[in-house]
Amino acid sequence: MNKIGVMLEAFHTDIPTAISLARKAGAEGVQFYAGTGPLDCDRCTAEDRRAFYRTLLRNELEISALCADLGGHGFTRPAGNLERLEKTGRMLAWANELGCHTATTHLGVIPDGDGPVRRTLKEACLRLNELGERYDVHLAIETGPEPIAVLSGFLEETGCPFIGINYDPANLVMVTGDDPVAGVAAAGSRIVHTHVKDGKMLKKTDPEIIYRFLAEGGIEDFRLGDYFQETPLMEGQVDLPAWYRALKAAGYTGYLTIERETAADPGDSYREILRCIEVIRSFSGC
């Protein structure tokens, strides 16, 4: 049976309180950002790390995955990749220290067809795979910037056993217009983690434009809200029960981790996460 996780940042409160709320809501695991924010691996002292781990143990929570995403353009630009790889290595070392064997990230938009960006991403994946092997942590590339067939084909081409997929069905719906249920079969055994999220596409555009805006902002007259909308579970265009059945048919046994952008009020956030867990249990039996 799959376990249910939740992003700590979804509670919009301090980390110890978020951990307590995750436990109270009925989650079995948590995910957290290890490259930014209060749990940035470069900001946490040894005592901070020990305190964080003790709090998890006290609340009987596992780590579903560590979020190793560093934003920006991902690994598409060679000039910044050495620094990104070095920091990713530090995050994976911490994951290993915590007994966590999965970390999620964004690569950047993968082009369909050979070219300099695809070659840059392939080289980055080879280095990421080395880090994953060193620390016994699988890097899970988040779905969304490109169709699932392009991502799956790229990973097949790179042949990196420590790089898999973090399957977010809403990202596929909102950005590429992919069928998130049919896409599970294409991703298959490469799925090592999931984000449970719902949403809808309002207007189709080039995913490169959306992710460039997320990385840089400043595109005149471009508003993300004109193109897609994240929704509460079961209110968007993702058929979550069918998606879950496809995951089971593909043999996926890992975490179903809630990633939900909610109101900044911690009380409202907690109630929304509680509802998400109830919805997941209703279609999964978890």
N, C-alpha and C positions, 0 to 999 in steps of 0.2 A: 504494500500500500504506500502511495506517495505521502510525503510529509508536507506540511504547509509552513512556508516562511514568510517573512515580511521585511521590507527595507526599513531600517531604523529611522532614516531621515523622513519617512512618511508621517511620523508622529509629530514632527515640528516642535520638538522639545529637546532637553539635554539628554545625553546618551544614557545615563543610569535610569532616568525616568522612562525613556523609550524602551529600554530592555524590560523594565517592569511591566509596561503596558503591553508589550508583545506577549509576554507570558500570560498576563491577565486575559488577553483576547483569545488565547488558545493556540497561538503559534508554537511550532516546535523548533523553529530555527529563525535566524535573522541574517540579513545581508547588510553591509555597511560600506561607505566610501572610505577607502584606505589611502587615497592620493590627494584628497582635499578635505577641508572641514576639520572638526575636532579630533577625528581619528586619523588624520594625515600621518602616515608612517614616519615622515621626517620631522613631525612636531611632537609626537608622543615620546615621552621618556620611558625608560625601562619600567619605572614604577607605574606610569600611566597604563602601560600594556598589561602589567600584572593585575592592576585594579580592574581593568576592562574584562579580563579573562575570569577573575573571581566573581564579578557581577553576573557574567553569563552562567557560570557554574551554579551560583546561588539560585538562579532562576531556572535552572535545568533546561537551558537552551543550547542548541548547536549553532554553528555557522553554516548556513546553506551555501553561501558563496561570499567571497570578498569582491567588492567592486573596484577594479583596477583601472577604471576609465579616467583619462586625463583631459577629456574635452578637446576643444579646438578641431584641427583637421585630422585627428587620429595620427596614423603612421603614413599618410600620403605624401609628406614632404620630407625629403632626405635630410635637409638641414637640421631639423629638430629631433631626428629619430634616435641619435645616440643618447641624448639626455632622457628621452622618453623610455628607452630600453633600460637604462640604468635605474630609473625610478621604478619601472615595472619589476625589475629584479628585486629591489628592496621590498616591494609590496608582496611579491611571491614568497620571499624569505619569511616575512611575517605570517603569511598564510600557513606556511609549513610549520612554523613555531606554534600556531594555534591549532594545528591538526586539521586544517581546512585544505581540501584538495581541488577546489574549483575557484576560479576568479573570472569575472566577466569584464569585457571591454568592448570598445568600438574600434574597428580598424580604420574607418573612413570609408568613403564610397568606392566600391570596387568596380572598375570599368569592365564592361563585357567585351573582351577582345584584348589582344596584346597591345602594349604601349608602355611609356615610362612610368606612369602611376602604378599600373598593375605589377610591373617589375619591382618597383620600390616596395610595394606591399608584400610581394613574395619574399623579398630579402628580409623584410621586417619579421615576417612569419617564421622564417628559418631561425632567426635570432630568438624570437619569443619561444619557439619550440625548444631550443636549447635551455632557456631559463626554466620552462615548465618541467623538462626532464630533470634538471638539476635539483629543483625544489619539490618534485613530485606533485605538481599542481597543473591541472588542465585549464588552459585559457579558453573561455567560451566567448565567441564573437557574437555580438548582439545582432539580431535580424532587424531589417528596416531600411538601411541605405540603398539596397539593391534587391532585386527579386531573389527569392530563395534559391532558384535554380542557378543563378550566377554565383551566389555565395557557396553553395554546395560544390559546384564545378571548380571554383577557385581552390577550395580546400582539398579537393581530390587531386588537383594539379600540384599543389604544394607538397602533399604527402607528409604532413606534420602530425604525428600521432598524439601530441599533447595539445593540439588546437582543435576545439570543437565548436559547438553552436549554443548560444543562449537564445532560446526560442521565445520571442515576444510577439504574439499573434497580432496585437493591436498596432504595432509599428508597421507590420506588413500591410494591414488594412489601410492605415492612415496615410502612408507615404508612397508605397509602390502599387497599391491596389491588388496585391497578391491574394489568393485564396489561402488563408492561414491553416485550413483543415487539410487541403490537398498537399500543401507544402510540407507537412510533417513527413509524408512518405519520401519526399525528395531529400529531406535532411537526415532521416533515419537514425542510425546509431550515432551520428555525430552530435546529437542533442545531449548535452551534459547538464543543462540547467534551463529553467524556464522563468519567465515573468508573466504572471497572470494579470492581464490588463485588457481593457476594452476601449473602443473608440470608433470613429467613423471619418471617412474621407468626405470633405465638402467640395473640394475642387482639385482636380489632378494637375500636378506640375512636375517638373524635373526634380527628382530627389536631390540632385547635386545643388540646386538652388536652395532647397530647404536646409541641407546640412551646412552649406556655406553661410547661410544666415545664422544658424545656431553657433557656428564657429566664430563669426566676425560681427554679425549684426550690421546695421548701417545700410541695408539695401532699401533705397528710397521706395516708399509706398508699398512695401512688402510686409504683410501681417500674417503670422502663422495661423491665427484664428480664422482666416479666410479659407484655409486649405484643409485643415483637419481639426478634430476635437476629440480629446480624451473624454470618456464617459464613465459613469459607474458601471460595474459589471452587469452584464445582461441588458444594457441599454444602448449598446453600440452595434456595430456590424460584424462582430466576432461571434460565431456560434460556439460558445464556450463548451457546452456539453459534447458537441461533435468533435471539437478540437481535443478535448480530454480523451474521448474514445480513440481518436487517431493516435494520440500519444501512447495509450495502453497497447494498441495494436502494434506499434513500433517497438514495444518493449521498454519504454521509458519508465524508470522506477525512482527517479530523483525528485528534487524539491519542486513544488509549485509555490513560487515566491511572489508575493503581492508587491507590485510597484504602482503606487497610486498617488497622483498629485491631488492633494486635498486642501481644504481651507487651512489657513495658518494657525487657527485656534486649536490647541492640543486636544480639547474636549471633542470638537467636531471631527478632528482627524481620527481619534480613537474610535468614535462611533462608526466612522466610515470603514476603518480597517476591520472592526468587528463584523460589520455587514458583509464585507468581502469574504471573510472566513466562513460565515454562514452560507453564502452563495456557493463557494467552492465545495463545501461539504454536501450541499444539496445535489450537485451534479456528479460528484466524484465518490462520495461515501467515505472520504478521508476523515 
